[in-house]
Structure formats: C-alpha cells, structure tokens
Amino acid sequence: MLRRGFKTWCENAAANYRRDLGLARGAPLDPVLLARHLGILVWSPQDIPGIGKEVLELLTVDDADSWDAVTIEAEGMVLVILNSISDDGRRNNSLAHELAHIILEHEPAHVFHTPDGHMMMNEYNEVHEEEADCLAGALLLPRDALLQAIRQGMSDMALARHFGVSAALLRMRRNKTGIDKQLSHSRV
Ligand SMILES: [Zn+2]
C-alpha cells in the first residue's frame, strides 16, 4: 500500500525531471539521459572490467531472462548494470525502476557477495518495490501526458512506441493512474 500523496509526489517529481532535462511534458524520457543527469553510471555486462567469457555468457545468453538490472554503490559512485539484450520497453522500465530506488534513497545495495564470491539478492522489500514501480511509471509515462495522448486518439501501440514502454507497463499505468476509470466515466 502506497503512502498517502505518494502518487502525486511521483507525478511532480517526473515533471520536474522532464523540465531539468529540457523535455516537454509529453515527450518520452530516455532513462539513460536521466541517469547521466543524476550522475549515475549505466553499464551493460560487457562493460564490467575483467568479466570472464563464461560469466558474460551466463548474464547475456543462458540466464539473460532471469535478471533486468543490478544497482551497486561503491566508493561514492552509483552504478547500474543493465541487461543489454532485453527489448527497449523492458530495458527502459528496468533502468527507470533502478533510478527510482536511487531517487527514493532506498537501501542502495540490492546485491551482496557471499564469502564464496556469489552475488545474492537482498531481501525483497515489498513497499520499496511498489514505490519504485510507481515512480518509474510516472517517469516513463506521466499521467497528464498519457491522458492527453489518449484523448487525442493515440492507439495503445502508438503510445507504447512513443514513450518507449512495454504494452504491459502502458496497461498498468492506464489502470493505476485511474485514467481508464476516468475515461469510462466521462463517456457515460
Ligand atoms: Zn526494485
């Protein structure tokens, strides 16, 4: 359950970041540009210095579907390693989600190393995940821009393409922002 006023805070934050980046309210937001603006490094697995061929193959081929992004904070730097083979919508959503965690100052370490050198995921924090999804959604698909585009008759497919999001994220935003409900009422 999101705390009261959180959704509105996300919409305002998203509008402010668009303004900082010199983007119009209805323009797509490339999360890579937002990361740069926030001073956050974004790497693909290929960029990891000294990464072995086997590990790289595991991350980009064999297990490519099992992970999206990993955020690491070390020596005052924040680094997001982003799965490089996923499609645009999934990649944008993954990066926006990680940036949202960072913006919201959630516990940055999503991974830690076990003594035998394996990486383990932190315990899943349901509230933090919901908050990050909410902010990521607002960053990629601001409510006002989405409503305006729908009213102008843009199809879901064109909308998803314009904002660089998956069809699933678009559906989720139409639902969670109450836009679908609002539009169904206004048609009555
Ligand atoms: Zn998360």
Boltz pocket constraint, residues with backbone or C-beta under 6 A from the ligand:
constraints:
  - pocket:
      binder: B
      contacts: [[A, 97], [A, 101], [A, 128], [A, 129], [A, 132]]
      max_distance: 6.0
